[in-house]
Amino acid sequence: LDMLLAVKDITFPRNPEKHIQIRIGVHSGTSYAGVLGARNPRYEFIGDSVIIARTMEEEGYAMNIRMTNQTAVLLGEEWDLEPA
C-alpha cells in the first residue's frame, strides 16, 4: 500500500500532467535468493512463488494490488479485500 501511495504524486518530468502508475502482484510461498552467474553476477529471487507473483502483477491493473488466494488467507480478515 505504501508503494501505491508513494508513486501517486510522481509525474513524468517532460509531461507533468501524466502520473506514474504501477501494478503489484503478491503471492506467498517458498522462494530462493542468491547470486547467480560467474561473468555477470546478479542477485536473483527464483522459484514457483516468484513466477506466480509475476503473473499476478502482469495480469493486474494499474495502481492496484493483485494477490493469490493463498496470500489473502494469510492476511486474514483484517483487510477489506475484493475478489477478482
N, CA, C and O atoms as a CHARMM CRD file, in Angstrom:
* protein
*
  336
    1    1 LEU  N      0.81400  -1.18900   0.00000 PROA 1      0.00000
    2    1 LEU  CA     0.00000   0.00000   0.00000 PROA 1      0.00000
    3    1 LEU  C      0.86300   1.25900   0.00000 PROA 1      0.00000
    4    1 LEU  O      0.54000   2.24800  -0.65900 PROA 1      0.00000
    5    2 ASP  N      1.96000   1.20700   0.74700 PROA 2      0.00000
    6    2 ASP  CA     2.85000   2.37000   0.78400 PROA 2      0.00000
    7    2 ASP  C      3.44300   2.66700  -0.59000 PROA 2      0.00000
    8    2 ASP  O      3.64800   3.82700  -0.94600 PROA 2      0.00000
    9    3 MET  N      3.71600   1.61900  -1.35600 PROA 3      0.00000
   10    3 MET  CA     4.26200   1.83400  -2.69700 PROA 3      0.00000
   11    3 MET  C      3.25600   2.55600  -3.58500 PROA 3      0.00000
   12    3 MET  O      3.63000   3.45900  -4.33300 PROA 3      0.00000
   13    4 LEU  N      1.99800   2.17600  -3.51200 PROA 4      0.00000
   14    4 LEU  CA     0.97300   2.84500  -4.30600 PROA 4      0.00000
   15    4 LEU  C      0.84700   4.31200  -3.90900 PROA 4      0.00000
   16    4 LEU  O      0.71500   5.18700  -4.76600 PROA 4      0.00000
   17    5 LEU  N      0.88700   4.57100  -2.61900 PROA 5      0.00000
   18    5 LEU  CA     0.79000   5.95200  -2.15100 PROA 5      0.00000
   19    5 LEU  C      2.02400   6.76200  -2.54200 PROA 5      0.00000
   20    5 LEU  O      1.91900   7.95000  -2.84600 PROA 5      0.00000
   21    6 ALA  N      3.19700   6.11500  -2.53400 PROA 6      0.00000
   22    6 ALA  CA     4.44400   6.82200  -2.84600 PROA 6      0.00000
   23    6 ALA  C      4.49500   7.30000  -4.29500 PROA 6      0.00000
   24    6 ALA  O      5.00200   8.38900  -4.56400 PROA 6      0.00000
   25    7 VAL  N      3.97900   6.50800  -5.22900 PROA 7      0.00000
   26    7 VAL  CA     4.05900   6.89300  -6.64300 PROA 7      0.00000
   27    7 VAL  C      2.87300   7.73700  -7.10200 PROA 7      0.00000
   28    7 VAL  O      2.86600   8.25500  -8.21900 PROA 7      0.00000
   29    8 LYS  N      1.89400   7.86700  -6.25300 PROA 8      0.00000
   30    8 LYS  CA     0.67500   8.58300  -6.63500 PROA 8      0.00000
   31    8 LYS  C      0.94200  10.01600  -7.10900 PROA 8      0.00000
   32    8 LYS  O      0.27600  10.49600  -8.02600 PROA 8      0.00000
   33    9 ASP  N      1.88600  10.68200  -6.50500 PROA 9      0.00000
   34    9 ASP  CA     2.15700  12.08500  -6.84100 PROA 9      0.00000
   35    9 ASP  C      3.38000  12.27500  -7.73000 PROA 9      0.00000
   36    9 ASP  O      3.78200  13.40900  -7.98800 PROA 9      0.00000
   37   10 ILE  N      3.97600  11.18700  -8.20200 PROA 10     0.00000
   38   10 ILE  CA     5.14700  11.29900  -9.07300 PROA 10     0.00000
   39   10 ILE  C      4.68100  11.47400 -10.51600 PROA 10     0.00000
   40   10 ILE  O      3.85500  10.70800 -11.01300 PROA 10     0.00000
   41   11 THR  N      5.21900  12.48600 -11.17200 PROA 11     0.00000
   42   11 THR  CA     4.85500  12.74500 -12.56200 PROA 11     0.00000
   43   11 THR  C      6.07800  12.58800 -13.45300 PROA 11     0.00000
   44   11 THR  O      7.21000  12.55100 -12.97100 PROA 11     0.00000
   45   12 PHE  N      5.84300  12.49600 -14.73800 PROA 12     0.00000
   46   12 PHE  CA     6.92800  12.43100 -15.70600 PROA 12     0.00000
   47   12 PHE  C      7.51700  13.83100 -15.87300 PROA 12     0.00000
   48   12 PHE  O      6.76400  14.79400 -16.01500 PROA 12     0.00000
   49   13 PRO  N      8.84700  13.96700 -15.85900 PROA 13     0.00000
   50   13 PRO  CA     9.46600  15.29000 -15.95600 PROA 13     0.00000
   51   13 PRO  C      9.05000  16.07000 -17.20600 PROA 13     0.00000
   52   13 PRO  O      8.84700  17.28200 -17.14100 PROA 13     0.00000
   53   14 ARG  N      8.92600  15.39100 -18.31900 PROA 14     0.00000
   54   14 ARG  CA     8.58700  16.08500 -19.57400 PROA 14     0.00000
   55   14 ARG  C      7.09300  16.23000 -19.79200 PROA 14     0.00000
   56   14 ARG  O      6.65600  16.93600 -20.70100 PROA 14     0.00000
   57   15 ASN  N      6.31100  15.56000 -18.95400 PROA 15     0.00000
   58   15 ASN  CA     4.85400  15.64800 -19.06600 PROA 15     0.00000
   59   15 ASN  C      4.25700  15.63400 -17.65600 PROA 15     0.00000
   60   15 ASN  O      3.76300  14.59900 -17.21000 PROA 15     0.00000
   61   16 PRO  N      4.29700  16.76700 -16.95300 PROA 16     0.00000
   62   16 PRO  CA     3.85300  16.81500 -15.55900 PROA 16     0.00000
   63   16 PRO  C      2.38400  16.47200 -15.33300 PROA 16     0.00000
   64   16 PRO  O      1.97200  16.23700 -14.19800 PROA 16     0.00000
   65   17 GLU  N      1.60000  16.44200 -16.39100 PROA 17     0.00000
   66   17 GLU  CA     0.19200  16.08400 -16.23700 PROA 17     0.00000
   67   17 GLU  C     -0.01600  14.57000 -16.16300 PROA 17     0.00000
   68   17 GLU  O     -1.07800  14.10600 -15.74800 PROA 17     0.00000
   69   18 LYS  N      0.99600  13.80600 -16.56500 PROA 18     0.00000
   70   18 LYS  CA     0.90100  12.35800 -16.57800 PROA 18     0.00000
   71   18 LYS  C      1.59300  11.77900 -15.33400 PROA 18     0.00000
   72   18 LYS  O      2.75200  12.08800 -15.05600 PROA 18     0.00000
   73   19 HSD  N      0.86900  10.94300 -14.60000 PROA 19     0.00000
   74   19 HSD  CA     1.39800  10.34100 -13.37600 PROA 19     0.00000
   75   19 HSD  C      1.92400   8.92800 -13.63600 PROA 19     0.00000
   76   19 HSD  O      1.40400   8.20000 -14.48100 PROA 19     0.00000
   77   20 ILE  N      2.95400   8.56500 -12.90000 PROA 20     0.00000
   78   20 ILE  CA     3.48700   7.20500 -12.97800 PROA 20     0.00000
   79   20 ILE  C      2.47200   6.25200 -12.36100 PROA 20     0.00000
   80   20 ILE  O      1.87400   6.55800 -11.32900 PROA 20     0.00000
   81   21 GLN  N      2.27700   5.09700 -12.99100 PROA 21     0.00000
   82   21 GLN  CA     1.36300   4.08800 -12.48400 PROA 21     0.00000
   83   21 GLN  C      2.10200   2.76200 -12.37600 PROA 21     0.00000
   84   21 GLN  O      2.91600   2.42500 -13.23600 PROA 21     0.00000
   85   22 ILE  N      1.81400   2.00800 -11.31200 PROA 22     0.00000
   86   22 ILE  CA     2.45300   0.70200 -11.12400 PROA 22     0.00000
   87   22 ILE  C      1.38800  -0.36400 -10.89400 PROA 22     0.00000
   88   22 ILE  O      0.24700  -0.06900 -10.53700 PROA 22     0.00000
   89   23 ARG  N      1.79700  -1.60500 -11.10900 PROA 23     0.00000
   90   23 ARG  CA     0.97800  -2.77400 -10.78800 PROA 23     0.00000
   91   23 ARG  C      1.76800  -3.60000  -9.78600 PROA 23     0.00000
   92   23 ARG  O      2.99500  -3.65700  -9.86000 PROA 23     0.00000
   93   24 ILE  N      1.07700  -4.24100  -8.84900 PROA 24     0.00000
   94   24 ILE  CA     1.75200  -5.05300  -7.83700 PROA 24     0.00000
   95   24 ILE  C      1.11100  -6.42800  -7.80700 PROA 24     0.00000
   96   24 ILE  O     -0.11300  -6.54700  -7.77800 PROA 24     0.00000
   97   25 GLY  N      1.93900  -7.47000  -7.81400 PROA 25     0.00000
   98   25 GLY  CA     1.47900  -8.84600  -7.68500 PROA 25     0.00000
   99   25 GLY  C      2.09400  -9.47600  -6.45300 PROA 25     0.00000
  100   25 GLY  O      3.29400  -9.34000  -6.21700 PROA 25     0.00000
  101   26 VAL  N      1.27200 -10.17100  -5.65900 PROA 26     0.00000
  102   26 VAL  CA     1.74200 -10.75800  -4.40400 PROA 26     0.00000
  103   26 VAL  C      1.31100 -12.21800  -4.32600 PROA 26     0.00000
  104   26 VAL  O      0.16500 -12.56200  -4.61500 PROA 26     0.00000
  105   27 HSD  N      2.25400 -13.06500  -3.92800 PROA 27     0.00000
  106   27 HSD  CA     1.96300 -14.46800  -3.65800 PROA 27     0.00000
  107   27 HSD  C      2.80900 -14.89300  -2.46700 PROA 27     0.00000
  108   27 HSD  O      3.92200 -14.39700  -2.28800 PROA 27     0.00000
  109   28 SER  N      2.29900 -15.79200  -1.66500 PROA 28     0.00000
  110   28 SER  CA     3.03000 -16.28800  -0.50400 PROA 28     0.00000
  111   28 SER  C      3.42200 -17.73500  -0.73000 PROA 28     0.00000
  112   28 SER  O      2.58800 -18.57300  -1.07500 PROA 28     0.00000
  113   29 GLY  N      4.69800 -18.01700  -0.53000 PROA 29     0.00000
  114   29 GLY  CA     5.18600 -19.37300  -0.71400 PROA 29     0.00000
  115   29 GLY  C      6.69100 -19.40700  -0.65500 PROA 29     0.00000
  116   29 GLY  O      7.33900 -18.41800  -0.31100 PROA 29     0.00000
  117   30 THR  N      7.23300 -20.53700  -0.99000 PROA 30     0.00000
  118   30 THR  CA     8.67200 -20.75600  -0.92200 PROA 30     0.00000
  119   30 THR  C      9.37400 -20.12100  -2.12000 PROA 30     0.00000
  120   30 THR  O      8.90800 -20.21500  -3.25500 PROA 30     0.00000
  121   31 SER  N     10.49000 -19.48100  -1.84500 PROA 31     0.00000
  122   31 SER  CA    11.34500 -18.95300  -2.90900 PROA 31     0.00000
  123   31 SER  C     12.78200 -18.99500  -2.42700 PROA 31     0.00000
  124   31 SER  O     13.04600 -19.19800  -1.24200 PROA 31     0.00000
  125   32 TYR  N     13.69000 -18.80400  -3.33700 PROA 32     0.00000
  126   32 TYR  CA    15.11400 -18.83100  -3.02000 PROA 32     0.00000
  127   32 TYR  C     15.76400 -17.57300  -3.56800 PROA 32     0.00000
  128   32 TYR  O     15.31000 -17.01300  -4.56600 PROA 32     0.00000
  129   33 ALA  N     16.81600 -17.13800  -2.92000 PROA 33     0.00000
  130   33 ALA  CA    17.51900 -15.95300  -3.37300 PROA 33     0.00000
  131   33 ALA  C     19.01800 -16.20100  -3.28400 PROA 33     0.00000
  132   33 ALA  O     19.49600 -16.91000  -2.39900 PROA 33     0.00000
  133   34 GLY  N     19.73500 -15.61200  -4.20500 PROA 34     0.00000
  134   34 GLY  CA    21.18200 -15.75400  -4.19100 PROA 34     0.00000
  135   34 GLY  C     21.79900 -15.08600  -5.39900 PROA 34     0.00000
  136   34 GLY  O     21.10200 -14.57200  -6.27500 PROA 34     0.00000
  137   35 VAL  N     23.10500 -15.10400  -5.42900 PROA 35     0.00000
  138   35 VAL  CA    23.85000 -14.52800  -6.54200 PROA 35     0.00000
  139   35 VAL  C     24.01100 -15.59000  -7.60900 PROA 35     0.00000
  140   35 VAL  O     24.50500 -16.68300  -7.33200 PROA 35     0.00000
  141   36 LEU  N     23.59500 -15.27600  -8.83700 PROA 36     0.00000
  142   36 LEU  CA    23.70300 -16.19700  -9.96000 PROA 36     0.00000
  143   36 LEU  C     24.62100 -15.60200 -11.01600 PROA 36     0.00000
  144   36 LEU  O     24.60000 -14.39600 -11.26300 PROA 36     0.00000
  145   37 GLY  N     25.41200 -16.44300 -11.62600 PROA 37     0.00000
  146   37 GLY  CA    26.27200 -16.01200 -12.71800 PROA 37     0.00000
  147   37 GLY  C     27.71100 -15.82400 -12.28200 PROA 37     0.00000
  148   37 GLY  O     27.98800 -15.33700 -11.18600 PROA 37     0.00000
  149   38 ALA  N     28.62000 -16.21900 -13.15600 PROA 38     0.00000
  150   38 ALA  CA    30.04700 -16.06800 -12.87400 PROA 38     0.00000
  151   38 ALA  C     30.61300 -14.81300 -13.54500 PROA 38     0.00000
  152   38 ALA  O     31.33900 -14.04400 -12.91500 PROA 38     0.00000
  153   39 ARG  N     30.28500 -14.61300 -14.79800 PROA 39     0.00000
  154   39 ARG  CA    30.80000 -13.44900 -15.51700 PROA 39     0.00000
  155   39 ARG  C     30.03500 -12.17600 -15.19700 PROA 39     0.00000
  156   39 ARG  O     30.61800 -11.09800 -15.08200 PROA 39     0.00000
  157   40 ASN  N     28.73800 -12.31200 -15.05600 PROA 40     0.00000
  158   40 ASN  CA    27.89600 -11.15700 -14.77200 PROA 40     0.00000
  159   40 ASN  C     27.01500 -11.49600 -13.56500 PROA 40     0.00000
  160   40 ASN  O     25.81900 -11.73600 -13.73000 PROA 40     0.00000
  161   41 PRO  N     27.58000 -11.51900 -12.36800 PROA 41     0.00000
  162   41 PRO  CA    26.79700 -11.93200 -11.19600 PROA 41     0.00000
  163   41 PRO  C     25.68700 -10.92900 -10.87100 PROA 41     0.00000
  164   41 PRO  O     25.86700  -9.71600 -10.97900 PROA 41     0.00000
  165   42 ARG  N     24.55000 -11.46500 -10.47500 PROA 42     0.00000
  166   42 ARG  CA    23.42800 -10.62200 -10.07100 PROA 42     0.00000
  167   42 ARG  C     22.61500 -11.35900  -9.01600 PROA 42     0.00000
  168   42 ARG  O     22.56200 -12.58900  -8.99000 PROA 42     0.00000
  169   43 TYR  N     21.99300 -10.58600  -8.15800 PROA 43     0.00000
  170   43 TYR  CA    21.16600 -11.14100  -7.09400 PROA 43     0.00000
  171   43 TYR  C     19.78900 -11.44900  -7.66400 PROA 43     0.00000
  172   43 TYR  O     19.16100 -10.57600  -8.26300 PROA 43     0.00000
  173   44 GLU  N     19.31500 -12.66300  -7.48900 PROA 44     0.00000
  174   44 GLU  CA    18.05100 -13.09800  -8.08300 PROA 44     0.00000
  175   44 GLU  C     17.16000 -13.78000  -7.04700 PROA 44     0.00000
  176   44 GLU  O     17.64600 -14.44900  -6.13500 PROA 44     0.00000
  177   45 PHE  N     15.84800 -13.59700  -7.20300 PROA 45     0.00000
  178   45 PHE  CA    14.85000 -14.39100  -6.49300 PROA 45     0.00000
  179   45 PHE  C     14.32400 -15.40800  -7.48800 PROA 45     0.00000
  180   45 PHE  O     13.95700 -15.04100  -8.60500 PROA 45     0.00000
  181   46 ILE  N     14.28100 -16.66700  -7.11200 PROA 46     0.00000
  182   46 ILE  CA    13.81000 -17.70200  -8.02100 PROA 46     0.00000
  183   46 ILE  C     12.83400 -18.62900  -7.29500 PROA 46     0.00000
  184   46 ILE  O     12.82500 -18.70400  -6.06600 PROA 46     0.00000
  185   47 GLY  N     12.02500 -19.32100  -8.06800 PROA 47     0.00000
  186   47 GLY  CA    11.08800 -20.29200  -7.52200 PROA 47     0.00000
  187   47 GLY  C      9.70500 -20.10900  -8.10500 PROA 47     0.00000
  188   47 GLY  O      9.41400 -19.09100  -8.73400 PROA 47     0.00000
  189   48 ASP  N      8.85800 -21.09300  -7.89400 PROA 48     0.00000
  190   48 ASP  CA     7.49300 -21.04300  -8.40800 PROA 48     0.00000
  191   48 ASP  C      6.71500 -19.85800  -7.83900 PROA 48     0.00000
  192   48 ASP  O      5.90500 -19.25300  -8.54300 PROA 48     0.00000
  193   49 SER  N      6.95500 -19.52600  -6.58100 PROA 49     0.00000
  194   49 SER  CA     6.24100 -18.40200  -5.96600 PROA 49     0.00000
  195   49 SER  C      6.56500 -17.08500  -6.64800 PROA 49     0.00000
  196   49 SER  O      5.70300 -16.21200  -6.75400 PROA 49     0.00000
  197   50 VAL  N      7.78100 -16.93500  -7.10500 PROA 50     0.00000
  198   50 VAL  CA     8.17600 -15.71400  -7.81500 PROA 50     0.00000
  199   50 VAL  C      7.46500 -15.63200  -9.15600 PROA 50     0.00000
  200   50 VAL  O      7.02200 -14.55900  -9.56600 PROA 50     0.00000
  201   51 ILE  N      7.35800 -16.75600  -9.83300 PROA 51     0.00000
  202   51 ILE  CA     6.67000 -16.80000 -11.12600 PROA 51     0.00000
  203   51 ILE  C      5.18400 -16.48300 -10.94800 PROA 51     0.00000
  204   51 ILE  O      4.60100 -15.75600 -11.75200 PROA 51     0.00000
  205   52 ILE  N      4.58100 -17.02600  -9.90600 PROA 52     0.00000
  206   52 ILE  CA     3.15900 -16.76200  -9.65200 PROA 52     0.00000
  207   52 ILE  C      2.93900 -15.29100  -9.32200 PROA 52     0.00000
  208   52 ILE  O      1.98300 -14.69200  -9.81500 PROA 52     0.00000
  209   53 ALA  N      3.79900 -14.69500  -8.50100 PROA 53     0.00000
  210   53 ALA  CA     3.67400 -13.27500  -8.16300 PROA 53     0.00000
  211   53 ALA  C      3.83700 -12.40700  -9.41200 PROA 53     0.00000
  212   53 ALA  O      3.13000 -11.41400  -9.58500 PROA 53     0.00000
  213   54 ARG  N      4.77600 -12.79300 -10.27700 PROA 54     0.00000
  214   54 ARG  CA     4.97400 -12.04000 -11.51300 PROA 54     0.00000
  215   54 ARG  C      3.72800 -12.12600 -12.40400 PROA 54     0.00000
  216   54 ARG  O      3.34900 -11.13900 -13.03600 PROA 54     0.00000
  217   55 THR  N      3.10400 -13.27900 -12.45400 PROA 55     0.00000
  218   55 THR  CA     1.87200 -13.44500 -13.22900 PROA 55     0.00000
  219   55 THR  C      0.75600 -12.58300 -12.64900 PROA 55     0.00000
  220   55 THR  O     -0.00800 -11.96900 -13.39500 PROA 55     0.00000
  221   56 MET  N      0.66000 -12.53700 -11.32900 PROA 56     0.00000
  222   56 MET  CA    -0.33800 -11.68200 -10.68400 PROA 56     0.00000
  223   56 MET  C     -0.13500 -10.22500 -11.09800 PROA 56     0.00000
  224   56 MET  O     -1.09800  -9.52000 -11.40100 PROA 56     0.00000
  225   57 GLU  N      1.11200  -9.78200 -11.10800 PROA 57     0.00000
  226   57 GLU  CA     1.42500  -8.39900 -11.49700 PROA 57     0.00000
  227   57 GLU  C      1.09600  -8.15300 -12.96000 PROA 57     0.00000
  228   57 GLU  O      0.47000  -7.14900 -13.29800 PROA 57     0.00000
  229   58 GLU  N      1.51700  -9.06800 -13.83400 PROA 58     0.00000
  230   58 GLU  CA     1.32300  -8.88800 -15.27300 PROA 58     0.00000
  231   58 GLU  C     -0.14900  -8.84500 -15.65700 PROA 58     0.00000
  232   58 GLU  O     -0.52000  -8.14400 -16.59900 PROA 58     0.00000
  233   59 GLU  N     -0.99300  -9.58400 -14.94400 PROA 59     0.00000
  234   59 GLU  CA    -2.41300  -9.64700 -15.27000 PROA 59     0.00000
  235   59 GLU  C     -3.23600  -8.62000 -14.49700 PROA 59     0.00000
  236   59 GLU  O     -4.45900  -8.57200 -14.63400 PROA 59     0.00000
  237   60 GLY  N     -2.57100  -7.80100 -13.68800 PROA 60     0.00000
  238   60 GLY  CA    -3.26600  -6.82200 -12.87200 PROA 60     0.00000
  239   60 GLY  C     -3.52700  -5.51800 -13.60900 PROA 60     0.00000
  240   60 GLY  O     -3.19200  -5.36800 -14.78400 PROA 60     0.00000
  241   61 TYR  N     -4.12300  -4.59300 -12.90200 PROA 61     0.00000
  242   61 TYR  CA    -4.45400  -3.27400 -13.43600 PROA 61     0.00000
  243   61 TYR  C     -3.56500  -2.22100 -12.79100 PROA 61     0.00000
  244   61 TYR  O     -3.07300  -2.41100 -11.67900 PROA 61     0.00000
  245   62 ALA  N     -3.36300  -1.12200 -13.48400 PROA 62     0.00000
  246   62 ALA  CA    -2.53900  -0.03700 -12.96600 PROA 62     0.00000
  247   62 ALA  C     -3.09700   0.47300 -11.63800 PROA 62     0.00000
  248   62 ALA  O     -4.30700   0.61800 -11.46600 PROA 62     0.00000
  249   63 MET  N     -2.18600   0.73900 -10.70900 PROA 63     0.00000
  250   63 MET  CA    -2.49100   1.27200  -9.38400 PROA 63     0.00000
  251   63 MET  C     -3.37400   0.33300  -8.55900 PROA 63     0.00000
  252   63 MET  O     -4.20900   0.77800  -7.77100 PROA 63     0.00000
  253   64 ASN  N     -3.17400  -0.97400  -8.75300 PROA 64     0.00000
  254   64 ASN  CA    -3.88100  -1.99700  -7.98800 PROA 64     0.00000
  255   64 ASN  C     -2.91000  -3.06100  -7.52900 PROA 64     0.00000
  256   64 ASN  O     -1.85200  -3.26300  -8.12500 PROA 64     0.00000
  257   65 ILE  N     -3.29100  -3.74000  -6.45500 PROA 65     0.00000
  258   65 ILE  CA    -2.52600  -4.88000  -5.95500 PROA 65     0.00000
  259   65 ILE  C     -3.34200  -6.12800  -6.23600 PROA 65     0.00000
  260   65 ILE  O     -4.51300  -6.20900  -5.86600 PROA 65     0.00000
  261   66 ARG  N     -2.73000  -7.09100  -6.88300 PROA 66     0.00000
  262   66 ARG  CA    -3.40600  -8.36100  -7.16500 PROA 66     0.00000
  263   66 ARG  C     -2.66800  -9.44500  -6.40400 PROA 66     0.00000
  264   66 ARG  O     -1.44100  -9.52200  -6.46800 PROA 66     0.00000
  265   67 MET  N     -3.40000 -10.28300  -5.68500 PROA 67     0.00000
  266   67 MET  CA    -2.76200 -11.33300  -4.89600 PROA 67     0.00000
  267   67 MET  C     -3.49800 -12.64900  -5.04900 PROA 67     0.00000
  268   67 MET  O     -4.66700 -12.69300  -5.43400 PROA 67     0.00000
  269   68 THR  N     -2.79400 -13.70400  -4.74000 PROA 68     0.00000
  270   68 THR  CA    -3.39200 -15.03000  -4.79700 PROA 68     0.00000
  271   68 THR  C     -4.25700 -15.26100  -3.56600 PROA 68     0.00000
  272   68 THR  O     -4.12900 -14.56300  -2.55900 PROA 68     0.00000
  273   69 ASN  N     -5.13200 -16.24200  -3.66000 PROA 69     0.00000
  274   69 ASN  CA    -5.97900 -16.61100  -2.53400 PROA 69     0.00000
  275   69 ASN  C     -5.12200 -17.05300  -1.34700 PROA 69     0.00000
  276   69 ASN  O     -5.48000 -16.80700  -0.19500 PROA 69     0.00000
  277   70 GLN  N     -4.00900 -17.69500  -1.62200 PROA 70     0.00000
  278   70 GLN  CA    -3.11200 -18.15800  -0.56200 PROA 70     0.00000
  279   70 GLN  C     -2.63700 -16.98100   0.29800 PROA 70     0.00000
  280   70 GLN  O     -2.58200 -17.09800   1.52300 PROA 70     0.00000
  281   71 THR  N     -2.30000 -15.86600  -0.32000 PROA 71     0.00000
  282   71 THR  CA    -1.88300 -14.67200   0.41600 PROA 71     0.00000
  283   71 THR  C     -3.06600 -14.04900   1.14500 PROA 71     0.00000
  284   71 THR  O     -2.92600 -13.60800   2.28500 PROA 71     0.00000
  285   72 ALA  N     -4.22600 -14.00700   0.50300 PROA 72     0.00000
  286   72 ALA  CA    -5.42200 -13.43500   1.13000 PROA 72     0.00000
  287   72 ALA  C     -5.78000 -14.18900   2.40800 PROA 72     0.00000
  288   72 ALA  O     -6.16400 -13.57400   3.40300 PROA 72     0.00000
  289   73 VAL  N     -5.65800 -15.50300   2.38700 PROA 73     0.00000
  290   73 VAL  CA    -5.95000 -16.30700   3.57500 PROA 73     0.00000
  291   73 VAL  C     -4.96200 -15.96700   4.69500 PROA 73     0.00000
  292   73 VAL  O     -5.35500 -15.85300   5.85600 PROA 73     0.00000
  293   74 LEU  N     -3.68900 -15.80700   4.35100 PROA 74     0.00000
  294   74 LEU  CA    -2.68300 -15.46400   5.36000 PROA 74     0.00000
  295   74 LEU  C     -2.91600 -14.08000   5.96100 PROA 74     0.00000
  296   74 LEU  O     -2.61900 -13.86000   7.13500 PROA 74     0.00000
  297   75 LEU  N     -3.44400 -13.14700   5.17200 PROA 75     0.00000
  298   75 LEU  CA    -3.72600 -11.80600   5.69300 PROA 75     0.00000
  299   75 LEU  C     -4.88500 -11.81800   6.67900 PROA 75     0.00000
  300   75 LEU  O     -4.96100 -10.96400   7.56200 PROA 75     0.00000
  301   76 GLY  N     -5.77100 -12.76700   6.53500 PROA 76     0.00000
  302   76 GLY  CA    -6.91000 -12.86100   7.43600 PROA 76     0.00000
  303   76 GLY  C     -7.97700 -11.84000   7.10700 PROA 76     0.00000
  304   76 GLY  O     -7.99700 -11.27300   6.01500 PROA 76     0.00000
  305   77 GLU  N     -8.85300 -11.61300   8.05100 PROA 77     0.00000
  306   77 GLU  CA    -9.99200 -10.72700   7.82200 PROA 77     0.00000
  307   77 GLU  C     -9.71000  -9.29100   8.24100 PROA 77     0.00000
  308   77 GLU  O    -10.61400  -8.45600   8.24900 PROA 77     0.00000
  309   78 GLU  N     -8.46600  -9.00200   8.58600 PROA 78     0.00000
  310   78 GLU  CA    -8.09700  -7.64700   8.98400 PROA 78     0.00000
  311   78 GLU  C     -8.19000  -6.66600   7.81600 PROA 78     0.00000
  312   78 GLU  O     -8.41200  -5.47200   8.01800 PROA 78     0.00000
  313   79 TRP  N     -8.02000  -7.17200   6.60200 PROA 79     0.00000
  314   79 TRP  CA    -8.02000  -6.33600   5.39800 PROA 79     0.00000
  315   79 TRP  C     -9.32700  -6.50100   4.65200 PROA 79     0.00000
  316   79 TRP  O     -9.90200  -7.58900   4.63500 PROA 79     0.00000
  317   80 ASP  N     -9.79500  -5.44100   4.04100 PROA 80     0.00000
  318   80 ASP  CA   -11.00800  -5.45900   3.21800 PROA 80     0.00000
  319   80 ASP  C    -10.58600  -5.75700   1.77400 PROA 80     0.00000
  320   80 ASP  O    -10.20600  -4.84800   1.03600 PROA 80     0.00000
  321   81 LEU  N    -10.65300  -7.01000   1.38400 PROA 81     0.00000
  322   81 LEU  CA   -10.19500  -7.44000   0.06600 PROA 81     0.00000
  323   81 LEU  C    -11.38100  -7.64700  -0.87600 PROA 81     0.00000
  324   81 LEU  O    -12.45100  -8.09000  -0.45800 PROA 81     0.00000
  325   82 GLU  N    -11.17500  -7.32100  -2.14300 PROA 82     0.00000
  326   82 GLU  CA   -12.19400  -7.52500  -3.16200 PROA 82     0.00000
  327   82 GLU  C    -11.79900  -8.70100  -4.02800 PROA 82     0.00000
  328   82 GLU  O    -10.64900  -8.77100  -4.46200 PROA 82     0.00000
  329   83 PRO  N    -12.70700  -9.63300  -4.30000 PROA 83     0.00000
  330   83 PRO  CA   -12.37900 -10.73400  -5.19900 PROA 83     0.00000
  331   83 PRO  C    -12.20700 -10.24700  -6.62300 PROA 83     0.00000
  332   83 PRO  O    -12.85300  -9.28700  -7.04400 PROA 83     0.00000
  333   84 ALA  N    -11.32900 -10.91500  -7.36400 PROA 84     0.00000
  334   84 ALA  CA   -11.06900 -10.52200  -8.76100 PROA 84     0.00000
  335   84 ALA  C    -12.20800 -10.91900  -9.64700 PROA 84     0.00000
  336   84 ALA  O    -12.16800 -10.67200 -10.85200 PROA 84     0.00000
